[in-house]
Amino acid sequence: MMHFKALALALFVAFACLAGSSITEAYSNNCHGSGKCPSVHPNDCRTAFGRYDDGTTYTGYTSLVSGSCTAIFRCDGNYPSMAGSQLKDQFNQIYASGCGRCGSHAFNGGACEATLNYCSSCTDSG
């Protein structure tokens, strides 16, 4: 009888974990990035996200580069229409949360993120 109760409890926990998970994971705020982030010139990332044009509306994956830093706007699923000025605000949140050169800020309910990261020989995309 004790073995049955332990098995029932294990199955309950397993199903509870599966029920609480989703197929896609939401983005989150973090100060992660490539191990080479410390080599990024401090102004490169600010210059990269500063290249988003205030008057342009971005509706899909975009990566803009400056030096060895790329500023990436990406989402899972549908992209909201975002003005460049709105995206700059999202990138600034990375620094507001205490990150140094690299990191990510989640927004739009965790479905989107603004990311600053090291990039070698990269070109603009999007």
C-alpha positions in Angstrom: 0.0 0.0 0.0 2.9 2.4 0.8 4.4 1.7 -2.6 1.1 2.6 -4.3 0.9 5.9 -2.4 4.4 6.9 -3.3 3.8 6.0 -7.0 0.5 8.0 -7.0 2.3 11.0 -5.4 5.1 10.8 -8.0 2.6 10.7 -10.9 0.7 13.6 -9.4 3.9 15.7 -9.2 4.9 14.8 -12.8 1.5 15.8 -14.2 1.4 19.0 -12.2 4.8 19.9 -13.6 3.7 19.2 -17.2 0.4 21.1 -16.7 2.3 24.2 -15.6 4.8 24.1 -18.4 4.4 25.7 -21.8 5.8 24.8 -25.2 7.6 28.1 -25.5 9.4 29.7 -22.7 9.0 33.3 -22.0 12.0 35.7 -22.3 13.3 37.1 -19.0 15.5 40.0 -17.8 19.1 39.0 -17.4 22.7 40.2 -17.7 23.9 37.2 -19.6 25.7 37.3 -22.9 28.7 35.8 -24.6 31.8 35.2 -22.5 33.4 37.8 -24.7 31.1 40.6 -23.5 33.8 42.1 -21.2 35.8 42.8 -24.4 33.0 44.9 -25.9 33.8 48.6 -25.9 31.4 50.3 -23.5 30.0 52.6 -26.1 29.4 50.0 -28.8 26.1 48.6 -27.4 24.7 52.1 -26.8 25.7 53.1 -30.4 24.1 49.8 -31.7 20.7 50.4 -30.2 20.9 54.1 -30.9 20.8 53.1 -34.6 17.2 52.2 -34.3 15.4 55.1 -36.1 12.9 56.8 -33.8 10.5 57.3 -36.8 10.6 53.8 -38.1 8.2 51.1 -37.1 9.8 47.7 -36.6 7.5 44.7 -37.0 10.0 41.7 -37.2 13.4 40.4 -36.1 16.0 43.2 -36.2 19.7 43.2 -35.3 21.7 46.4 -35.6 25.5 46.3 -35.1 28.1 48.7 -33.9 31.7 47.6 -33.3 31.5 44.3 -31.5 28.0 44.7 -30.2 24.6 43.8 -31.7 21.3 45.2 -30.5 18.6 42.5 -31.2 14.8 42.9 -31.1 13.1 39.5 -31.2 9.8 37.9 -30.3 8.2 34.5 -30.1 5.2 34.4 -32.3 3.6 37.7 -33.4 5.7 40.9 -33.4 4.1 44.0 -32.0 4.6 47.2 -34.1 7.3 49.1 -32.2 8.7 52.6 -33.0 12.4 52.9 -32.8 12.0 55.2 -29.9 10.0 52.6 -28.0 12.7 50.0 -28.7 15.4 52.3 -27.4 13.4 52.5 -24.2 13.4 48.7 -24.0 17.2 48.6 -24.6 17.8 51.2 -21.9 16.0 48.9 -19.4 19.0 46.6 -19.7 21.2 49.2 -18.1 18.5 50.4 -15.7 18.4 46.8 -14.3 22.2 47.0 -13.5 23.7 45.2 -16.4 27.1 46.2 -17.8 27.7 45.8 -21.5 25.5 42.8 -22.3 22.0 41.6 -21.3 18.4 41.2 -22.2 15.1 42.9 -21.2 11.8 41.0 -21.6 8.7 42.9 -22.5 5.2 42.3 -24.1 4.4 39.8 -21.4 7.7 38.0 -21.9 7.0 37.3 -25.6 9.7 39.8 -26.7 13.1 40.9 -25.7 15.7 43.5 -26.4 19.2 42.0 -26.2 22.7 43.4 -26.3 25.4 40.9 -27.0 28.9 40.5 -28.3 29.1 39.9 -32.0 32.1 39.2 -34.2 32.0 40.1 -37.9 28.3 40.6 -37.8 26.1 42.7 -40.1 22.8 44.3 -39.7 19.7 42.1 -40.2 16.0 42.8 -40.5 
